[in-house]
Amino acid sequence: MRVGTLDQLLDLLDGVVAAHERGDRTSRSAEPFWQRMLTTPGHPLATTLPDETLVDWHGRGLLGELRGARVLDVGCGNGRNAAWLASQGAHVVGIDIATGLLDASRPGMPDGVTLASVDVLREELPAGPFDLVYDSGCFHHLAPHRRLTYLQRVLPLLAEGGRYGIVTFAQERQPSIGDTEILTTGDTAGGTSFTLEDLASIFGDDLHLLESRAVREDRADAFGAGFLNAALFRREH
């Protein structure tokens, strides 16, 4: 095959990544991986606590009014952030490819939470607009060429005036390999780290940056880890 379209190029790069044992973590083939990891006792993401960033941003009024808000939780895992957001009065749709984990978590979710098994890159997404789109740990597992697909699919779901929050691995404290190496070897190496400047650059063309900072570990009522960065944006009217 000779590449003649953008879709063919993306598919070709998908194949490079999928061929590596530490390659694609976002397609349906990765469901067993996430199921095992997110149910392993002692794993940081096995917690039921909400993210420190969510609790802090809400307490400071940066998320806007959550009561009655529509929220999309991208890569929701066991639904811990979705449950907390619903406790603040939001109507939350959590999406993830870990179908078994969603099935196990669904009975314990509060009213206002819907969990759906969805591949954020390749399957139909819940209909917008959403007042808040929150991504805690999905974006940094995308192969570099599929970040563009994510931006084209997810950001249009955000309402005018709505917020977009993201948590990723921090390049300043947990360095990762470069995009060129990932795309030539197919090895995503457990996820890509981003600097705060990276996040501002990637999302800043479409959204207004409200805050970017390291995730803190000093709240007993929330989950935080020093190897994470976070950023919050707003879609301007």
Buried (B, 14 or more C-beta within 10 A) or exposed (E): EEEEEEEEEBEEBBEBBBEBEBBBBBBEEBBEBBBEBBBEEEEEBBEEBBBBBBBBBBEEEBBBEBEEBBBBBBBBBBBBBBBBBBBBEBBBBBBBBBBBBBEBBBEEBEEBBBBBBBBBBBEEBBEBBBBBBBBBBBBBBBBBBBBEBBBEBBBEBBBEEBBBBBBBBBBEEBEBBEEEEBBEBBBBBBBBBBBBEBBBEBBBEBBEBBBBEBBBEEBEEBBBBEBBBBBBBBBEE
